[in-house]
Amino acid sequence: MINCRLMLSSLAAMLLASASPVMTAEIPVTVSVAPQGQLVEAIGGDRVRVSVMVDPGQSSHTFSPSPRRISALSDTRLYVKVGHPEYSYERRFLGRLQDGNGDVQVVSMADHAELRGLEDHHHGHGHDHDHAHGDTDPHLWVSPRVMRRSAEAIAEALIGLDPDGRGHYERNLAQLLLDIDALDQELTATLEPLQQRRFLVNHPAWGYFADEYALTQRAIEHEGKDPSPAQLARLIEEVREAGIRTVIVQPGFSSRGADLIARELDTRSVEVDPLAPDWPESLRKLARALAEQDS
């Protein structure tokens, strides 16, 4: 009987030991746009569970989360926001989220970027392609430098939430920073021959990328809408004089202007999504398209 009790006690102890997690439970993390999620996953690995607020195919410009979606975020421990004034939904729902979940930490990408002005798409400089944007460009995540600084802030926040995982996060961050530096070097080598060139886009999402590699984006849309016939005629002449043969098209935005220019000048359209989760590949695809246009 004693041996039987000892065996049962030992078995119970083994079961309890095997049920105990070797590591902490996954940290629920929410991000505004998918490229931010790639940073979190690269740093956090299997210690994080990432949710993206703006789904593929949705416009980040008009997005508004439903009360049901906000409720589903009640267990979020870290929120990575864009932090740009255009992302008004972040302000609206993050206040409610923090009221219901005082422990949630927030990392703002805008804190790690120098906000740039928006091009005036009629004259090629100045401000405001869409008055809802304010006077600065919200597409921060197309800059490797901004992503690098944001990655460091995300790692610091994760370590604060999960000190036992410090070594895990620091190792992953070190590798991620090496990868971003290698990406930057690759893009620099591809784009250096194109410095000071203009490239044509249907929607101006690539300003930070252009600044970083000494390029200028020229948008087809004017104040968030398709250009008027007179504006389009002027743009066609500008594109012809500049020798631009490729239009970078973002899914989810009108391609009517790009199609009209293609018929007039025999340009080609290349679709590149700045909101795709694999943001390094998006930047590579854009760089390749621009380099091929010049070859």
Contacts in CASP RR format, 6 or more apart in sequence:
PFRMAT RR
TARGET T0000
AUTHOR 0000-0000-0000
METHOD contacts of the structure
MODEL  1
MINCRLMLSSLAAMLLASASPVMTAEIPVTVSVAPQGQLVEAIGGDRVRV
SVMVDPGQSSHTFSPSPRRISALSDTRLYVKVGHPEYSYERRFLGRLQDG
NGDVQVVSMADHAELRGLEDHHHGHGHDHDHAHGDTDPHLWVSPRVMRRS
AEAIAEALIGLDPDGRGHYERNLAQLLLDIDALDQELTATLEPLQQRRFL
VNHPAWGYFADEYALTQRAIEHEGKDPSPAQLARLIEEVREAGIRTVIVQ
PGFSSRGADLIARELDTRSVEVDPLAPDWPESLRKLARALAEQDS
23 46 0 8 1.000
23 47 0 8 1.000
23 164 0 8 1.000
23 165 0 8 1.000
24 47 0 8 1.000
24 162 0 8 1.000
24 164 0 8 1.000
24 165 0 8 1.000
26 46 0 8 1.000
26 47 0 8 1.000
26 48 0 8 1.000
26 49 0 8 1.000
27 44 0 8 1.000
27 47 0 8 1.000
27 48 0 8 1.000
27 49 0 8 1.000
27 77 0 8 1.000
27 78 0 8 1.000
27 158 0 8 1.000
27 161 0 8 1.000
27 162 0 8 1.000
28 48 0 8 1.000
28 49 0 8 1.000
28 51 0 8 1.000
28 75 0 8 1.000
28 76 0 8 1.000
28 77 0 8 1.000
28 78 0 8 1.000
29 37 0 8 1.000
29 40 0 8 1.000
29 48 0 8 1.000
29 49 0 8 1.000
29 50 0 8 1.000
29 51 0 8 1.000
29 76 0 8 1.000
29 77 0 8 1.000
29 78 0 8 1.000
29 79 0 8 1.000
29 80 0 8 1.000
29 158 0 8 1.000
30 50 0 8 1.000
30 51 0 8 1.000
30 52 0 8 1.000
30 53 0 8 1.000
30 73 0 8 1.000
30 76 0 8 1.000
30 78 0 8 1.000
30 79 0 8 1.000
30 80 0 8 1.000
31 37 0 8 1.000
31 40 0 8 1.000
31 50 0 8 1.000
31 51 0 8 1.000
31 52 0 8 1.000
31 53 0 8 1.000
31 79 0 8 1.000
31 80 0 8 1.000
31 81 0 8 1.000
32 52 0 8 1.000
32 53 0 8 1.000
32 54 0 8 1.000
32 60 0 8 1.000
32 80 0 8 1.000
32 81 0 8 1.000
32 82 0 8 1.000
32 83 0 8 1.000
32 87 0 8 1.000
32 90 0 8 1.000
33 52 0 8 1.000
33 53 0 8 1.000
33 54 0 8 1.000
33 60 0 8 1.000
33 82 0 8 1.000
33 141 0 8 1.000
33 275 0 8 1.000
34 52 0 8 1.000
34 54 0 8 1.000
34 56 0 8 1.000
34 275 0 8 1.000
34 276 0 8 1.000
34 277 0 8 1.000
34 279 0 8 1.000
35 141 0 8 1.000
35 147 0 8 1.000
35 274 0 8 1.000
35 275 0 8 1.000
35 276 0 8 1.000
35 277 0 8 1.000
35 279 0 8 1.000
35 282 0 8 1.000
36 52 0 8 1.000
36 80 0 8 1.000
36 82 0 8 1.000
36 109 0 8 1.000
36 141 0 8 1.000
36 150 0 8 1.000
37 50 0 8 1.000
37 52 0 8 1.000
37 80 0 8 1.000
37 277 0 8 1.000
38 277 0 8 1.000
38 278 0 8 1.000
38 279 0 8 1.000
39 80 0 8 1.000
39 147 0 8 1.000
39 150 0 8 1.000
39 151 0 8 1.000
39 154 0 8 1.000
39 176 0 8 1.000
40 48 0 8 1.000
40 50 0 8 1.000
40 78 0 8 1.000
40 80 0 8 1.000
40 154 0 8 1.000
40 158 0 8 1.000
41 48 0 8 1.000
41 50 0 8 1.000
42 151 0 8 1.000
42 172 0 8 1.000
42 175 0 8 1.000
42 176 0 8 1.000
42 179 0 8 1.000
43 151 0 8 1.000
43 154 0 8 1.000
43 155 0 8 1.000
43 158 0 8 1.000
43 169 0 8 1.000
43 172 0 8 1.000
43 173 0 8 1.000
43 176 0 8 1.000
44 158 0 8 1.000
44 168 0 8 1.000
44 169 0 8 1.000
44 172 0 8 1.000
45 168 0 8 1.000
45 172 0 8 1.000
47 158 0 8 1.000
47 162 0 8 1.000
47 165 0 8 1.000
47 168 0 8 1.000
47 169 0 8 1.000
48 158 0 8 1.000
51 73 0 8 1.000
51 76 0 8 1.000
52 277 0 8 1.000
53 63 0 8 1.000
53 65 0 8 1.000
53 69 0 8 1.000
53 89 0 8 1.000
54 60 0 8 1.000
54 63 0 8 1.000
54 275 0 8 1.000
56 275 0 8 1.000
56 276 0 8 1.000
57 251 0 8 1.000
57 252 0 8 1.000
57 275 0 8 1.000
59 252 0 8 1.000
60 82 0 8 1.000
60 87 0 8 1.000
60 138 0 8 1.000
60 275 0 8 1.000
61 86 0 8 1.000
61 130 0 8 1.000
61 132 0 8 1.000
61 133 0 8 1.000
63 89 0 8 1.000
64 89 0 8 1.000
64 92 0 8 1.000
65 89 0 8 1.000
65 93 0 8 1.000
70 93 0 8 1.000
70 96 0 8 1.000
70 97 0 8 1.000
73 79 0 8 1.000
73 97 0 8 1.000
73 101 0 8 1.000
74 97 0 8 1.000
74 100 0 8 1.000
74 101 0 8 1.000
75 101 0 8 1.000
76 97 0 8 1.000
76 101 0 8 1.000
76 104 0 8 1.000
77 103 0 8 1.000
77 104 0 8 1.000
77 105 0 8 1.000
77 161 0 8 1.000
78 104 0 8 1.000
78 105 0 8 1.000
78 106 0 8 1.000
78 107 0 8 1.000
78 154 0 8 1.000
78 157 0 8 1.000
78 158 0 8 1.000
78 161 0 8 1.000
79 94 0 8 1.000
79 97 0 8 1.000
79 104 0 8 1.000
79 105 0 8 1.000
79 106 0 8 1.000
79 107 0 8 1.000
80 106 0 8 1.000
80 107 0 8 1.000
80 109 0 8 1.000
80 150 0 8 1.000
80 154 0 8 1.000
81 87 0 8 1.000
81 90 0 8 1.000
81 94 0 8 1.000
81 106 0 8 1.000
81 107 0 8 1.000
81 108 0 8 1.000
81 109 0 8 1.000
82 90 0 8 1.000
82 108 0 8 1.000
82 109 0 8 1.000
82 110 0 8 1.000
82 138 0 8 1.000
82 140 0 8 1.000
82 141 0 8 1.000
83 90 0 8 1.000
83 108 0 8 1.000
83 109 0 8 1.000
83 110 0 8 1.000
83 111 0 8 1.000
84 109 0 8 1.000
84 110 0 8 1.000
84 115 0 8 1.000
84 136 0 8 1.000
84 138 0 8 1.000
84 140 0 8 1.000
85 133 0 8 1.000
85 134 0 8 1.000
85 136 0 8 1.000
85 138 0 8 1.000
86 132 0 8 1.000
86 133 0 8 1.000
86 134 0 8 1.000
86 138 0 8 1.000
87 138 0 8 1.000
94 106 0 8 1.000
97 104 0 8 1.000
98 104 0 8 1.000
98 106 0 8 1.000
105 157 0 8 1.000
105 160 0 8 1.000
105 161 0 8 1.000
107 150 0 8 1.000
107 153 0 8 1.000
107 154 0 8 1.000
107 157 0 8 1.000
109 140 0 8 1.000
109 141 0 8 1.000
109 146 0 8 1.000
109 150 0 8 1.000
110 140 0 8 1.000
111 153 0 8 1.000
112 146 0 8 1.000
112 149 0 8 1.000
112 150 0 8 1.000
112 152 0 8 1.000
112 153 0 8 1.000
113 140 0 8 1.000
113 143 0 8 1.000
113 146 0 8 1.000
113 149 0 8 1.000
113 208 0 8 1.000
115 136 0 8 1.000
115 137 0 8 1.000
115 140 0 8 1.000
116 136 0 8 1.000
116 137 0 8 1.000
116 207 0 8 1.000
116 208 0 8 1.000
116 211 0 8 1.000
117 126 0 8 1.000
117 127 0 8 1.000
117 135 0 8 1.000
117 136 0 8 1.000
117 137 0 8 1.000
118 126 0 8 1.000
118 127 0 8 1.000
118 128 0 8 1.000
118 129 0 8 1.000
118 130 0 8 1.000
118 133 0 8 1.000
118 134 0 8 1.000
118 135 0 8 1.000
118 136 0 8 1.000
118 137 0 8 1.000
118 204 0 8 1.000
119 125 0 8 1.000
119 126 0 8 1.000
119 127 0 8 1.000
119 129 0 8 1.000
119 204 0 8 1.000
119 207 0 8 1.000
119 216 0 8 1.000
119 217 0 8 1.000
119 218 0 8 1.000
119 219 0 8 1.000
120 126 0 8 1.000
120 127 0 8 1.000
120 128 0 8 1.000
120 129 0 8 1.000
121 129 0 8 1.000
121 204 0 8 1.000
121 218 0 8 1.000
121 219 0 8 1.000
121 220 0 8 1.000
121 221 0 8 1.000
121 222 0 8 1.000
121 223 0 8 1.000
121 227 0 8 1.000
122 222 0 8 1.000
122 231 0 8 1.000
122 234 0 8 1.000
124 216 0 8 1.000
124 218 0 8 1.000
127 135 0 8 1.000
128 134 0 8 1.000
128 135 0 8 1.000
128 223 0 8 1.000
129 204 0 8 1.000
129 219 0 8 1.000
129 221 0 8 1.000
129 222 0 8 1.000
129 223 0 8 1.000
129 224 0 8 1.000
130 223 0 8 1.000
130 224 0 8 1.000
131 223 0 8 1.000
137 204 0 8 1.000
137 207 0 8 1.000
137 208 0 8 1.000
139 204 0 8 1.000
139 205 0 8 1.000
139 206 0 8 1.000
139 207 0 8 1.000
139 208 0 8 1.000
139 274 0 8 1.000
140 146 0 8 1.000
140 208 0 8 1.000
141 147 0 8 1.000
141 150 0 8 1.000
141 274 0 8 1.000
141 279 0 8 1.000
142 205 0 8 1.000
142 206 0 8 1.000
142 207 0 8 1.000
142 208 0 8 1.000
142 209 0 8 1.000
142 274 0 8 1.000
142 279 0 8 1.000
142 282 0 8 1.000
142 283 0 8 1.000
143 208 0 8 1.000
143 209 0 8 1.000
143 211 0 8 1.000
143 212 0 8 1.000
144 180 0 8 1.000
144 183 0 8 1.000
144 184 0 8 1.000
144 187 0 8 1.000
144 212 0 8 1.000
144 283 0 8 1.000
145 184 0 8 1.000
145 212 0 8 1.000
146 208 0 8 1.000
147 180 0 8 1.000
147 279 0 8 1.000
148 177 0 8 1.000
148 180 0 8 1.000
148 181 0 8 1.000
151 173 0 8 1.000
151 176 0 8 1.000
151 177 0 8 1.000
151 180 0 8 1.000
152 173 0 8 1.000
152 177 0 8 1.000
155 169 0 8 1.000
155 170 0 8 1.000
155 172 0 8 1.000
155 173 0 8 1.000
158 165 0 8 1.000
158 169 0 8 1.000
159 165 0 8 1.000
159 166 0 8 1.000
159 169 0 8 1.000
159 170 0 8 1.000
162 169 0 8 1.000
179 280 0 8 1.000
180 280 0 8 1.000
183 280 0 8 1.000
183 283 0 8 1.000
183 284 0 8 1.000
186 284 0 8 1.000
186 287 0 8 1.000
187 213 0 8 1.000
187 283 0 8 1.000
187 284 0 8 1.000
187 287 0 8 1.000
188 213 0 8 1.000
190 287 0 8 1.000
190 288 0 8 1.000
190 290 0 8 1.000
190 291 0 8 1.000
191 213 0 8 1.000
191 214 0 8 1.000
191 215 0 8 1.000
191 287 0 8 1.000
191 290 0 8 1.000
191 291 0 8 1.000
192 213 0 8 1.000
193 291 0 8 1.000
193 294 0 8 1.000
194 213 0 8 1.000
194 215 0 8 1.000
194 290 0 8 1.000
194 291 0 8 1.000
194 294 0 8 1.000
195 213 0 8 1.000
195 214 0 8 1.000
195 215 0 8 1.000
196 214 0 8 1.000
196 215 0 8 1.000
196 216 0 8 1.000
197 215 0 8 1.000
197 216 0 8 1.000
197 242 0 8 1.000
197 290 0 8 1.000
197 294 0 8 1.000
198 215 0 8 1.000
198 216 0 8 1.000
198 217 0 8 1.000
198 218 0 8 1.000
198 242 0 8 1.000
198 244 0 8 1.000
199 206 0 8 1.000
199 210 0 8 1.000
199 215 0 8 1.000
199 216 0 8 1.000
199 217 0 8 1.000
199 218 0 8 1.000
199 244 0 8 1.000
199 246 0 8 1.000
199 248 0 8 1.000
199 290 0 8 1.000
199 293 0 8 1.000
200 217 0 8 1.000
200 218 0 8 1.000
200 219 0 8 1.000
200 220 0 8 1.000
200 239 0 8 1.000
200 244 0 8 1.000
200 246 0 8 1.000
200 247 0 8 1.000
200 248 0 8 1.000
200 258 0 8 1.000
200 261 0 8 1.000
200 267 0 8 1.000
201 217 0 8 1.000
201 218 0 8 1.000
201 219 0 8 1.000
201 220 0 8 1.000
201 247 0 8 1.000
201 248 0 8 1.000
201 249 0 8 1.000
201 250 0 8 1.000
202 219 0 8 1.000
202 220 0 8 1.000
202 221 0 8 1.000
202 247 0 8 1.000
202 248 0 8 1.000
202 249 0 8 1.000
202 250 0 8 1.000
202 253 0 8 1.000
202 254 0 8 1.000
202 255 0 8 1.000
202 257 0 8 1.000
202 258 0 8 1.000
203 219 0 8 1.000
203 221 0 8 1.000
203 224 0 8 1.000
203 250 0 8 1.000
203 253 0 8 1.000
204 217 0 8 1.000
204 219 0 8 1.000
204 221 0 8 1.000
205 250 0 8 1.000
205 274 0 8 1.000
206 217 0 8 1.000
206 248 0 8 1.000
206 274 0 8 1.000
206 286 0 8 1.000
207 217 0 8 1.000
209 215 0 8 1.000
209 283 0 8 1.000
209 286 0 8 1.000
210 216 0 8 1.000
210 217 0 8 1.000
213 287 0 8 1.000
215 290 0 8 1.000
218 235 0 8 1.000
218 238 0 8 1.000
218 239 0 8 1.000
218 244 0 8 1.000
220 226 0 8 1.000
220 227 0 8 1.000
220 235 0 8 1.000
220 247 0 8 1.000
220 257 0 8 1.000
220 258 0 8 1.000
220 261 0 8 1.000
221 227 0 8 1.000
221 253 0 8 1.000
221 254 0 8 1.000
222 228 0 8 1.000
222 231 0 8 1.000
226 254 0 8 1.000
226 256 0 8 1.000
226 257 0 8 1.000
227 235 0 8 1.000
227 257 0 8 1.000
232 257 0 8 1.000
232 260 0 8 1.000
232 261 0 8 1.000
235 261 0 8 1.000
236 261 0 8 1.000
236 264 0 8 1.000
236 265 0 8 1.000
239 261 0 8 1.000
239 265 0 8 1.000
239 267 0 8 1.000
240 265 0 8 1.000
244 267 0 8 1.000
244 293 0 8 1.000
245 265 0 8 1.000
245 266 0 8 1.000
245 267 0 8 1.000
245 268 0 8 1.000
245 293 0 8 1.000
246 267 0 8 1.000
246 268 0 8 1.000
246 269 0 8 1.000
246 270 0 8 1.000
246 289 0 8 1.000
246 290 0 8 1.000
246 292 0 8 1.000
246 293 0 8 1.000
247 258 0 8 1.000
247 261 0 8 1.000
247 262 0 8 1.000
247 267 0 8 1.000
247 268 0 8 1.000
247 269 0 8 1.000
247 270 0 8 1.000
248 269 0 8 1.000
248 270 0 8 1.000
248 272 0 8 1.000
248 286 0 8 1.000
248 289 0 8 1.000
249 255 0 8 1.000
249 258 0 8 1.000
249 269 0 8 1.000
249 270 0 8 1.000
249 271 0 8 1.000
249 272 0 8 1.000
250 271 0 8 1.000
250 272 0 8 1.000
250 273 0 8 1.000
250 274 0 8 1.000
251 271 0 8 1.000
251 273 0 8 1.000
255 269 0 8 1.000
258 267 0 8 1.000
258 269 0 8 1.000
259 269 0 8 1.000
261 267 0 8 1.000
262 268 0 8 1.000
262 269 0 8 1.000
270 285 0 8 1.000
270 289 0 8 1.000
272 282 0 8 1.000
272 285 0 8 1.000
272 286 0 8 1.000
272 289 0 8 1.000
273 282 0 8 1.000
274 282 0 8 1.000
276 282 0 8 1.000
END
